[in-house]
Amino acid sequence: MPKNSVFLLFHTIHDVLRAEKIMKERGAAYELVPVPRNLSSDCGMAIRLDDDPKDIGQYVDGIEIAGSFSFDGAVYKRLEP
């Protein structure tokens, strides 16, 4: 897993799939992954991005994110909305 990844957590699998569809349409580099053990969510899947956290909004507009976390290879840090 690359350093400086961003994990997006969602409330439902439906939200994950909607976000994935938007990201695919917009050419985002992403990966569907199980929610890391250090994090929790109502849904068991998350989206991992290698993009700058400032750019996340362009991919998921209209979809509520349960949480977003940066990962530097060792530590998860909650990102502000």
Secondary structure as UniProt FT lines:
FT   STRAND          5..10
FT   HELIX           13..25
FT   TURN            26..27
FT   STRAND          30..34
FT   TURN            37..38
FT   STRAND          45..49
FT   HELIX           53..55
FT   HELIX           57..60
FT   TURN            61..62
FT   STRAND          65..71
FT   STRAND          76..78
//
